[in-house]
Amino acid sequence: MSHVSLSPTAPQHPASLRMANEMHSDLVERILPFWTSMRDDEKGGFHGAADAAGVIVEGAPRSLVLMSRILWTYAEAARYLGDPGLLDHADHAAAFLDRHFVTPDGGACWSVSPDGEVLDQRRLTYGLSFLLYGYATHAIALRECAPERREAIRHAEAQADRVFRFIHTRCWNGDFMAESAAPAVGEEAEFETPFRDQDSAGFSMNTHLHVLESVTRYLLMRADPAVEALLLQITANCRHRIYNAGTRHLDLYMDPAGRRLTDIASFGHDIEYSWLLVETIEILAAQSERPDGYAWLLASAKKDALVIADFVLRHGRHPSGAVANEGYEDRIVHPETIWWTQAEAIVGFVNAWQLSGDEAFLDAAVAVWDYVKAEMLDPSGEWLSRGRDFITPTAGTFDGSLVNPWKCPYHNGRAVIEVGRRLLRK
């Protein structure tokens, strides 16, 4: 099945077309060539780190998050561009994941060395969600771009099936997604989280957000009532336990009873959720046999998306148009401009414009893109981790690097693809 989008399409607009064409060129001429240069044909997979100048850091660990996001990016780019040649890079990433990360029960470790030695054996739900996202998208891309590769399609589908079963049985506790997989018989419990400042006994917005997108993509790969039922439960958690209608933003961390542990807003996660929620309900509607087509749920999701986008529009932006990291309704407390926050803001504001017709949202999306062009595009081809106006001489290596366990082509790659699909009709 091709990309699903049931949202009303806003009329073409000169500013939107200019932005969409520039972003399309950024994907083809800069982002994909940069990440192709990170490919490791000697050891397999892709290099795990590159410094601020784009120089590969030899021997750097390779994270499940980075490798899975690279797999997703090349598979989705192949779908978007209709280019089967990009599947070679997706195949290359998938083979490294198959060989060195995935465990016999369908789980996966957190990080390995370039030679495949396990460095961190924890099976964290956050990382597993991206593995599912990557495998499911790989299977869909193979179906669409290389239908003759039947064995490869079956393998990618089987890998996605195994990871989904693991998440469903070992991470979902019947109430919410735990931060790490429950131990099997004979294993020691390691209930940990990849996020700082989080009580590992509770649960996080971040993990649920990415499980939401990965199970949504898996449902697109394999329409099944059991998958639909789990996705509905995850969606309900996001809408009623994580989204706070009173504050108009997501709660970051909750204790096991669902009580929030902090009231700060993460503007990037908020705007990302606003459009992902609508996409999830659209795909549920398209894949379901329900006669009502989830019309009531879609209407509610669109309403929430506009409220959240408006909150970020009014309270999360700098005068430059860029979106800050974290803050409250009355003040920004972490003003740094992170690359992924800008990517998600562009899509979220475009989505809000398409839903409402309010050009203030389009203006906001264009302003973010103009900020990215001015402050984040690096000569190497990749986006900087943060805007140049927020990079200081004392910034750490991690913050300044172009590739690290978290810095990847998924957010900006997805943004340019999503904008192209919505505005260029690709």
C-alpha positions as CSV (number, residue, x, y, z in Angstrom):
1,M,0.0,0.0,0.0
2,S,1.2,3.5,-0.8
3,H,1.4,6.4,1.6
4,V,-1.9,7.1,3.2
5,S,-3.1,10.6,3.7
6,L,-6.8,11.5,4.2
7,S,-6.3,15.0,5.5
8,P,-7.7,17.9,3.4
9,T,-5.1,19.3,1.0
10,A,-4.5,23.1,1.2
11,P,-4.4,25.0,-2.1
12,Q,-1.0,25.5,-3.6
13,H,0.8,28.6,-2.4
14,P,3.9,30.2,-3.8
15,A,5.7,30.1,-0.4
16,S,4.8,26.5,0.2
17,L,5.9,25.4,-3.3
18,R,9.2,27.3,-2.9
19,M,9.9,25.6,0.5
20,A,8.8,22.2,-0.7
21,N,11.1,22.3,-3.8
22,E,14.0,23.5,-1.8
23,M,13.5,20.7,0.8
24,H,13.2,18.1,-2.0
25,S,16.5,19.3,-3.4
26,D,18.1,19.1,0.1
27,L,17.2,15.5,0.3
28,V,18.4,14.5,-3.1
29,E,21.5,16.7,-3.4
30,R,22.7,16.8,0.3
31,I,21.2,14.6,2.9
32,L,21.2,11.2,1.1
33,P,24.7,11.7,-0.4
34,F,26.1,12.6,3.1
35,W,24.7,9.5,4.7
36,T,25.8,7.3,1.7
37,S,29.3,8.6,2.5
38,M,28.9,7.1,6.0
39,R,28.4,3.6,4.6
40,D,31.0,1.1,5.8
41,D,31.5,-1.6,3.1
42,E,34.3,-3.2,5.1
43,K,32.5,-4.1,8.3
44,G,29.0,-3.6,7.2
45,G,26.3,-1.1,8.2
46,F,27.1,2.6,8.6
47,H,29.7,4.4,10.7
48,G,28.5,5.3,14.2
49,A,30.0,8.8,14.5
50,A,31.3,11.7,12.6
51,D,32.6,15.0,14.1
52,A,31.5,18.5,13.4
53,A,33.5,18.6,10.1
54,G,32.0,15.3,8.9
55,V,35.1,13.3,9.6
56,I,34.3,9.7,10.5
57,V,35.3,8.7,14.0
58,E,36.8,5.2,13.5
59,G,35.8,2.6,16.1
60,A,32.8,4.5,17.4
61,P,30.0,2.3,18.7
62,R,26.9,1.8,16.6
63,S,23.6,2.3,18.2
64,L,20.3,0.5,17.5
65,V,18.6,3.8,17.2
66,L,21.1,5.2,14.6
67,M,21.2,2.0,12.5
68,S,17.4,1.5,12.5
69,R,16.8,5.1,11.6
70,I,19.2,4.9,8.6
71,L,17.4,1.7,7.5
72,W,14.1,3.6,7.7
73,T,15.4,6.7,5.8
74,Y,16.7,4.8,2.8
75,A,13.6,2.6,2.6
76,E,11.3,5.6,2.8
77,A,13.4,7.6,0.4
78,A,13.1,4.7,-2.1
79,R,9.3,4.9,-1.8
80,Y,9.2,8.6,-2.1
81,L,11.5,9.0,-5.0
82,G,10.5,5.7,-6.7
83,D,14.2,4.8,-6.8
84,P,14.9,1.0,-6.3
85,G,18.6,1.8,-6.3
86,L,18.3,3.3,-2.8
87,L,17.1,-0.1,-1.5
88,D,20.8,-1.3,-1.7
89,H,21.6,1.0,1.2
90,A,18.5,-0.1,3.1
91,D,19.5,-3.7,2.5
92,H,23.0,-2.9,3.8
93,A,21.6,-1.4,7.0
94,A,19.2,-4.2,7.5
95,A,21.8,-6.9,7.1
96,F,24.0,-5.3,9.8
97,L,21.0,-5.1,12.1
98,D,20.1,-8.8,11.4
99,R,23.6,-10.0,12.0
100,H,24.7,-8.0,15.0
101,F,21.7,-6.5,16.9
102,V,18.7,-8.8,16.7
103,T,18.4,-11.6,19.3
104,P,16.9,-15.0,18.6
105,D,13.7,-14.0,20.5
106,G,13.0,-11.0,18.3
107,G,14.5,-8.4,20.6
108,A,17.7,-6.4,20.0
109,C,20.6,-5.0,22.0
110,W,21.2,-1.3,22.4
111,S,24.7,-0.9,20.9
112,V,27.6,-2.9,19.3
113,S,31.1,-2.2,18.1
114,P,31.9,-1.8,14.4
115,D,32.9,-5.5,14.5
116,G,29.5,-6.5,15.9
117,E,30.6,-7.1,19.5
118,V,27.7,-6.4,21.9
119,L,28.6,-3.3,24.0
120,D,25.2,-2.7,25.7
121,Q,22.8,-5.7,25.8
122,R,19.8,-3.8,27.2
123,R,16.6,-4.2,25.2
124,L,15.0,-0.8,25.5
125,T,11.6,-0.3,24.1
126,Y,12.6,3.0,22.5
127,G,15.2,1.4,20.4
128,L,13.0,-1.6,19.6
129,S,10.4,0.8,18.3
130,F,12.8,2.2,15.7
131,L,13.8,-1.3,14.7
132,L,10.1,-2.1,14.0
133,Y,9.7,1.2,12.1
134,G,12.7,0.4,10.0
135,Y,11.9,-3.3,9.2
136,A,8.2,-2.5,8.4
137,T,9.2,0.3,6.1
138,H,11.8,-1.8,4.4
139,A,9.2,-4.5,3.7
140,I,6.8,-1.9,2.3
141,A,9.5,-0.3,0.1
142,L,10.5,-3.7,-1.3
143,R,6.9,-4.5,-2.1
144,E,6.4,-1.1,-3.9
145,C,9.9,-0.7,-5.6
146,A,11.1,-4.3,-6.1
147,P,8.1,-6.6,-6.1
148,E,10.1,-9.3,-7.9
149,R,12.3,-9.7,-4.8
150,R,9.9,-12.1,-3.1
151,E,12.4,-13.7,-0.8
152,A,13.7,-10.3,0.5
153,I,10.1,-9.1,1.0
154,R,9.3,-12.2,3.0
155,H,12.4,-11.8,5.1
156,A,11.7,-8.1,5.9
157,E,8.1,-8.9,6.8
158,A,9.2,-11.8,9.1
159,Q,11.7,-9.5,10.9
160,A,9.0,-6.9,11.4
161,D,6.7,-9.6,12.7
162,R,9.3,-10.9,15.2
163,V,10.0,-7.4,16.6
164,F,6.3,-6.6,16.8
165,R,5.6,-9.8,18.8
166,F,8.5,-9.0,21.1
167,I,7.2,-5.5,21.8
168,H,3.7,-6.7,22.2
169,T,4.6,-9.5,24.7
170,R,7.7,-8.2,26.5
171,C,7.2,-4.4,26.5
172,W,3.5,-3.8,26.7
173,N,2.3,-4.5,30.2
174,G,-1.4,-4.2,29.4
175,D,-1.5,-0.6,30.6
176,F,1.4,1.2,28.9
177,M,4.7,0.6,27.3
178,A,7.5,-0.2,29.8
179,E,10.8,1.5,29.2
180,S,12.6,-1.9,28.8
181,A,11.5,-5.4,27.9
182,A,10.3,-7.6,30.7
183,P,12.8,-10.4,31.4
184,A,12.2,-13.9,30.1
185,V,12.5,-16.9,32.4
186,G,16.0,-17.0,33.8
187,E,16.9,-13.4,32.9
188,E,17.6,-10.7,35.3
189,A,15.3,-7.7,35.3
190,E,16.9,-4.6,33.8
191,F,14.1,-2.0,33.8
192,E,16.1,1.0,32.6
193,T,15.5,4.0,30.4
194,P,17.6,5.8,27.8
195,F,16.4,9.1,29.1
196,R,18.0,11.2,31.8
197,D,16.0,12.5,34.7
198,Q,13.4,9.8,34.3
199,D,12.3,7.5,37.1
200,S,12.7,4.0,35.5
201,A,9.7,2.7,37.4
202,G,7.4,5.0,35.4
203,F,6.9,5.6,31.7
204,S,7.8,8.3,29.2
205,M,6.1,10.3,26.5
206,N,9.1,9.8,24.2
207,T,8.9,6.0,24.2
208,H,5.1,6.1,23.6
209,L,5.4,8.6,20.8
210,H,7.8,6.4,18.8
211,V,6.0,3.2,19.6
212,L,2.9,4.9,18.2
213,E,4.6,5.7,14.9
214,S,6.2,2.3,14.6
215,V,3.1,0.3,15.3
216,T,1.2,2.6,12.9
217,R,3.8,1.8,10.2
218,Y,3.5,-1.9,11.0
219,L,-0.3,-1.8,10.6
220,L,0.3,-0.3,7.2
221,M,2.6,-3.3,6.4
222,R,0.3,-5.9,7.9
223,A,-3.4,-5.1,8.5
224,D,-4.5,-7.3,11.4
225,P,-7.1,-6.9,14.1
226,A,-4.6,-7.6,16.9
227,V,-2.3,-4.9,15.6
228,E,-5.2,-2.5,15.3
229,A,-6.3,-3.2,18.8
230,L,-2.9,-2.5,20.3
231,L,-2.6,0.6,18.2
232,L,-5.9,1.8,19.6
233,Q,-4.7,1.2,23.1
234,I,-1.5,3.1,22.5
235,T,-3.4,5.9,20.9
236,A,-5.7,6.2,23.9
237,N,-2.7,6.4,26.2
238,C,-1.2,9.2,24.2
239,R,-4.5,11.1,23.9
240,H,-5.7,10.7,27.5
241,R,-2.6,9.9,29.7
242,I,0.2,11.7,28.0
243,Y,-1.4,14.7,26.2
244,N,-2.5,17.2,28.9
245,A,-5.5,19.1,27.6
246,G,-5.2,21.6,30.4
247,T,-1.6,22.7,29.5
248,R,-2.1,21.9,25.8
249,H,1.2,20.0,25.6
250,L,2.5,16.5,26.3
251,D,3.6,15.4,29.8
252,L,7.2,14.1,29.5
253,Y,7.4,11.6,32.3
254,M,4.8,9.8,34.4
255,D,4.9,7.5,37.4
256,P,3.2,4.1,37.2
257,A,-0.1,5.6,38.2
258,G,0.1,8.1,35.4
259,R,0.9,11.1,37.5
260,R,3.1,13.6,35.7
261,L,6.6,14.1,37.1
262,T,7.4,17.4,35.3
263,D,5.2,20.1,33.7
264,I,7.8,21.5,31.3
265,A,6.9,21.4,27.5
266,S,9.1,19.8,24.9
267,F,8.0,21.9,21.9
268,G,9.6,19.5,19.4
269,H,7.8,16.5,20.7
270,D,4.6,18.4,21.0
271,I,4.5,19.5,17.3
272,E,5.8,16.0,16.2
273,Y,2.9,14.3,18.0
274,S,0.4,16.7,16.5
275,W,0.9,15.4,13.0
276,L,1.7,11.8,13.9
277,L,-1.5,11.4,15.8
278,V,-3.5,12.5,12.7
279,E,-1.5,10.1,10.5
280,T,-2.1,7.2,12.9
281,I,-5.9,7.7,12.9
282,E,-5.9,8.1,9.1
283,I,-4.1,4.7,8.7
284,L,-6.3,3.1,11.3
285,A,-9.3,4.2,9.2
286,A,-7.8,3.1,6.0
287,Q,-6.9,-0.4,7.3
288,S,-9.9,-1.0,9.4
289,E,-13.2,-2.6,8.4
290,R,-15.2,-0.5,10.8
291,P,-18.2,1.0,9.1
292,D,-17.7,4.4,10.9
293,G,-14.1,4.5,9.7
294,Y,-13.0,6.1,13.0
295,A,-14.5,9.4,11.8
296,W,-15.2,10.6,15.4
297,L,-11.6,9.7,16.4
298,L,-10.1,11.4,13.4
299,A,-12.1,14.6,14.1
300,S,-11.0,14.6,17.7
301,A,-7.3,14.0,16.7
302,K,-7.4,16.9,14.2
303,K,-8.9,19.2,16.8
304,D,-6.1,18.2,19.3
305,A,-3.5,18.7,16.6
306,L,-4.5,22.3,15.9
307,V,-4.6,23.1,19.7
308,I,-1.1,21.7,20.1
309,A,0.3,23.4,17.0
310,D,-1.2,26.7,18.1
311,F,0.5,26.3,21.6
312,V,3.9,25.8,19.9
313,L,3.2,28.7,17.5
314,R,2.5,31.1,20.3
315,H,4.8,30.0,23.1
316,G,7.7,27.9,21.6
317,R,9.3,30.1,19.0
318,H,12.2,32.6,18.8
319,P,12.0,35.9,16.9
320,S,14.0,34.1,14.1
321,G,11.1,31.7,13.7
322,A,13.0,28.7,15.0
323,V,11.4,26.5,17.6
324,A,13.1,26.3,21.0
325,N,13.8,23.1,22.9
326,E,11.7,23.4,26.1
327,G,9.7,25.8,28.1
328,Y,6.4,26.9,29.5
329,E,3.5,29.0,28.4
330,D,5.0,32.1,29.8
331,R,8.7,31.5,29.1
332,I,11.3,29.5,27.2
333,V,13.8,27.9,29.5
334,H,15.9,25.8,27.1
335,P,16.3,28.0,24.1
336,E,18.7,25.9,22.0
337,T,17.4,25.1,18.5
338,I,17.8,21.3,17.9
339,W,17.9,19.9,14.4
340,W,15.1,17.4,14.9
341,T,12.8,20.0,16.6
342,Q,13.0,22.2,13.5
343,A,12.3,19.3,11.2
344,E,9.2,18.2,13.1
345,A,8.0,21.8,13.4
346,I,8.0,22.3,9.7
347,V,5.8,19.2,9.2
348,G,3.6,20.0,12.2
349,F,2.9,23.5,11.0
350,V,2.2,22.4,7.4
351,N,-0.2,19.8,8.8
352,A,-2.0,22.5,10.9
353,W,-2.2,24.8,7.8
354,Q,-3.7,22.0,5.7
355,L,-6.2,21.2,8.5
356,S,-7.3,24.8,9.2
357,G,-6.4,26.9,6.2
358,D,-4.8,29.4,8.6
359,E,-1.8,30.9,6.8
360,A,-0.2,31.7,10.1
361,F,0.8,28.1,10.3
362,L,2.2,28.1,6.8
363,D,4.2,31.3,7.6
364,A,5.6,29.5,10.7
365,A,6.7,26.5,8.6
366,V,8.4,28.7,6.1
367,A,10.1,30.7,8.8
368,V,11.5,27.5,10.4
369,W,12.8,26.3,7.0
370,D,14.4,29.7,6.3
371,Y,16.1,29.4,9.7
372,V,17.4,26.0,8.9
373,K,18.8,27.2,5.6
374,A,20.6,30.1,7.3
375,E,21.8,28.4,10.5
376,M,21.8,24.6,10.2
377,L,22.8,23.5,6.7
378,D,26.4,22.3,6.8
379,P,28.7,22.2,3.8
380,S,29.0,18.4,4.3
381,G,25.3,18.0,3.3
382,E,23.9,17.2,6.7
383,W,22.1,19.5,9.1
384,L,24.0,20.7,12.2
385,S,22.9,19.3,15.5
386,R,21.8,22.8,16.5
387,G,21.7,26.2,14.9
388,R,25.0,28.1,14.5
389,D,23.6,30.9,16.7
390,F,23.4,28.3,19.6
391,I,26.8,26.7,19.1
392,T,29.3,28.0,21.6
393,P,33.1,27.5,21.8
394,T,32.4,25.3,24.9
395,A,29.8,23.1,23.2
396,G,30.5,19.5,23.8
397,T,31.7,17.1,21.0
398,F,28.3,15.3,21.2
399,D,26.3,18.4,20.6
400,G,28.5,19.5,17.7
401,S,28.8,16.2,15.9
402,L,27.1,15.4,12.6
403,V,26.7,11.7,13.4
404,N,26.3,10.1,16.8
405,P,24.1,7.5,18.5
406,W,21.1,9.9,18.2
407,K,22.0,12.2,15.3
408,C,20.7,10.6,12.2
409,P,18.9,11.3,8.9
410,Y,15.4,10.2,10.1
411,H,13.9,13.5,11.4
412,N,15.2,15.8,8.6
413,G,14.8,13.1,6.0
414,R,11.2,12.4,7.0
415,A,10.5,16.2,7.1
416,V,11.6,16.7,3.5
417,I,9.7,13.6,2.3
418,E,6.5,14.5,4.2
419,V,6.5,18.1,2.9
420,G,7.2,16.8,-0.6
421,R,4.3,14.4,-0.4
422,R,1.9,17.0,0.9
423,L,2.9,20.0,-1.2
424,L,4.5,18.6,-4.4
425,R,2.0,15.7,-4.7
426,K,4.8,13.2,-4.9
